[in-house]
Amino acid sequence: MARIMLSRKDIAARYRMALTLFVQRTPWPRLGTTLAIGIGTLTSLAPGLLPRTASAQAVLTGLLAACALAVAGFVRFVFAHQDFDNHPAFRRLRPPLTLATAVLVLAAAIQAGQWQNRLRVDMGTPPIGAAYWTHSAFGAAVILALLLGSARSLAWLLRRLRTAIRRATTPSTAYLRPALPPQP
């Protein structure tokens, strides 16, 4: 078997091509969704007066992210006819905005962790570690998924109910059709 040796230039070109394909084919979230999740998470990481447990941080993050998503959904509903969220010019902004939001959330989590540890040292409690953030992120994701699932289920149920009411109250038009002569 012959070995194929690639130059650094070829490797860099293949890496750029793979990265470009990844960015183009990845279903990036909408701008409103990214901003809502980012704002909700960043707000939950703001310092408070007392250190939070991982469960309290998870509940706060999940609820604030769900509220921010509800606001984003309402704004999307109000401005649906303008289609600004799916406009091709804004679609290109999805990857950089998602990555910038992730970097901001990570920086805020590091700062919040340092603040929590300083506060915990002053109060004489043990510092937090990586398990704290894992538990918080998983708990927030579960809470957010439950709230979104409940909201979508309720919306589905209301649509079905509306359709059933329309069908029940719409008069039948069978009597308006002309009678066809009997076939021989």
C-alpha positions as CSV (number, residue, x, y, z in Angstrom):
1,M,0.0,0.0,0.0
2,A,1.2,3.4,-0.9
3,R,1.1,6.2,1.7
4,I,-0.2,9.5,0.7
5,M,1.7,12.4,2.2
6,L,-0.2,15.6,2.5
7,S,1.5,19.0,2.9
8,R,0.6,21.4,5.6
9,K,-1.1,23.5,3.0
10,D,-3.3,20.6,1.9
11,I,-4.2,19.7,5.4
12,A,-5.1,23.3,6.2
13,A,-7.2,23.5,3.0
14,R,-9.1,20.2,3.9
15,Y,-9.6,21.5,7.5
16,R,-11.1,24.8,6.2
17,M,-13.3,22.9,3.7
18,A,-14.6,20.6,6.5
19,L,-15.2,23.5,8.8
20,T,-17.1,25.4,6.1
21,L,-19.3,22.3,5.4
22,F,-20.0,21.9,9.1
23,V,-21.1,25.6,9.5
24,Q,-23.2,25.5,6.3
25,R,-25.0,22.2,7.1
26,T,-25.5,22.6,10.8
27,P,-29.1,23.6,11.7
28,W,-28.2,26.6,13.8
29,P,-30.9,28.0,16.0
30,R,-32.8,31.1,15.0
31,L,-31.5,34.5,16.2
32,G,-34.4,35.0,18.6
33,T,-33.9,31.6,20.1
34,T,-30.2,32.1,20.6
35,L,-30.7,35.5,22.2
36,A,-33.5,34.3,24.4
37,I,-31.5,31.4,25.8
38,G,-28.4,33.6,26.2
39,I,-30.3,36.4,28.0
40,G,-32.1,33.9,30.2
41,T,-28.9,32.1,31.2
42,L,-26.9,35.3,31.6
43,T,-29.6,36.7,33.9
44,S,-29.6,33.6,36.0
45,L,-25.8,33.8,36.5
46,A,-26.0,37.3,37.9
47,P,-24.7,37.4,41.5
48,G,-27.2,37.2,44.3
49,L,-26.8,37.8,48.0
50,L,-26.4,34.2,49.0
51,P,-24.7,31.3,47.3
52,R,-27.0,29.0,45.3
53,T,-27.2,25.3,45.3
54,A,-26.9,23.5,42.0
55,S,-30.6,22.7,42.1
56,A,-31.6,26.3,42.8
57,Q,-29.3,27.5,39.9
58,A,-30.9,24.9,37.6
59,V,-34.4,26.0,38.5
60,L,-33.6,29.7,38.1
61,T,-31.8,29.1,34.8
62,G,-34.6,26.9,33.4
63,L,-37.4,29.3,34.4
64,L,-35.6,32.4,33.1
65,A,-34.7,30.7,29.8
66,A,-38.3,29.5,29.4
67,C,-39.6,33.0,30.1
68,A,-37.1,34.5,27.6
69,L,-38.2,31.9,25.0
70,A,-41.8,32.8,25.5
71,V,-41.0,36.5,24.9
72,A,-39.1,35.6,21.8
73,G,-42.0,33.4,20.6
74,F,-44.4,36.2,21.1
75,V,-42.2,38.7,19.2
76,R,-41.8,36.1,16.4
77,F,-45.6,35.8,16.4
78,V,-46.2,39.5,16.3
79,F,-43.7,40.1,13.5
80,A,-44.4,36.9,11.6
81,H,-45.3,38.8,8.4
82,Q,-41.9,40.5,8.2
83,D,-40.0,37.2,8.2
84,F,-36.9,38.8,9.6
85,D,-35.8,35.7,11.5
86,N,-35.6,33.6,8.3
87,H,-34.3,36.2,6.0
88,P,-31.1,35.0,4.1
89,A,-29.1,38.0,5.3
90,F,-29.9,37.1,9.0
91,R,-29.4,33.4,8.4
92,R,-25.6,34.0,8.0
93,L,-25.5,35.6,11.4
94,R,-26.8,32.4,13.2
95,P,-23.4,30.6,13.6
96,P,-21.4,33.7,14.9
97,L,-24.2,34.8,17.2
98,T,-24.6,31.2,18.6
99,L,-20.8,31.0,19.2
100,A,-20.6,34.5,20.7
101,T,-23.5,33.7,23.0
102,A,-21.8,30.4,24.1
103,V,-18.6,32.3,24.9
104,L,-20.5,34.9,26.9
105,V,-22.3,32.3,28.9
106,L,-19.1,30.4,29.5
107,A,-17.3,33.6,30.7
108,A,-20.3,34.4,32.9
109,A,-20.3,30.9,34.4
110,I,-16.6,31.2,35.2
111,Q,-17.2,34.6,36.9
112,A,-20.2,33.3,38.8
113,G,-18.2,30.3,39.9
114,Q,-15.4,32.5,41.3
115,W,-18.0,34.8,43.0
116,Q,-19.7,31.7,44.5
117,N,-16.4,30.3,45.8
118,R,-15.4,33.7,47.3
119,L,-18.8,34.0,49.0
120,R,-18.6,30.4,50.2
121,V,-15.2,30.9,51.7
122,D,-16.5,33.9,53.6
123,M,-19.4,31.9,54.9
124,G,-17.3,28.8,55.7
125,T,-19.0,26.4,53.3
126,P,-17.1,24.1,50.8
127,P,-16.4,25.6,47.3
128,I,-18.2,24.5,44.2
129,G,-16.6,22.3,41.5
130,A,-17.3,21.1,38.0
131,A,-20.1,18.8,39.2
132,Y,-22.0,21.9,40.3
133,W,-22.1,23.2,36.8
134,T,-22.9,19.8,35.3
135,H,-25.8,19.4,37.7
136,S,-27.1,22.9,37.0
137,A,-26.9,22.6,33.2
138,F,-28.6,19.2,33.2
139,G,-31.3,20.4,35.6
140,A,-31.9,23.6,33.6
141,A,-32.2,21.6,30.4
142,V,-34.7,19.2,31.9
143,I,-36.8,22.0,33.3
144,L,-36.7,23.9,30.0
145,A,-37.6,20.8,28.1
146,L,-40.5,20.1,30.4
147,L,-41.8,23.6,30.1
148,L,-41.4,23.7,26.3
149,G,-43.0,20.3,26.0
150,S,-46.0,21.4,28.1
151,A,-46.4,24.6,26.1
152,R,-46.3,22.8,22.8
153,S,-48.7,20.1,24.0
154,L,-51.1,22.7,25.2
155,A,-50.9,24.5,21.8
156,W,-51.5,21.2,20.0
157,L,-54.5,20.5,22.2
158,L,-55.9,23.9,21.6
159,R,-55.5,23.6,17.8
160,R,-57.2,20.2,17.8
161,L,-60.1,21.6,20.0
162,R,-60.5,24.6,17.6
163,T,-60.6,22.2,14.6
164,A,-63.2,20.0,16.3
165,I,-65.4,23.0,17.2
166,R,-65.2,24.3,13.7
167,R,-66.3,21.0,12.3
168,A,-69.1,20.7,14.8
169,T,-70.5,24.1,14.1
170,T,-70.1,24.3,10.3
171,P,-73.3,23.2,8.6
172,S,-73.1,20.3,6.3
173,T,-73.3,21.1,2.6
174,A,-74.5,17.7,1.4
175,Y,-78.1,19.1,0.8
176,L,-76.7,21.7,-1.5
177,R,-75.3,19.2,-4.1
178,P,-77.7,18.4,-7.0
179,A,-79.0,14.9,-7.0
180,L,-77.5,12.8,-9.7
181,P,-79.7,10.7,-11.9
182,P,-79.6,7.0,-11.1
183,Q,-77.1,5.1,-13.2
184,P,-78.5,2.3,-15.5
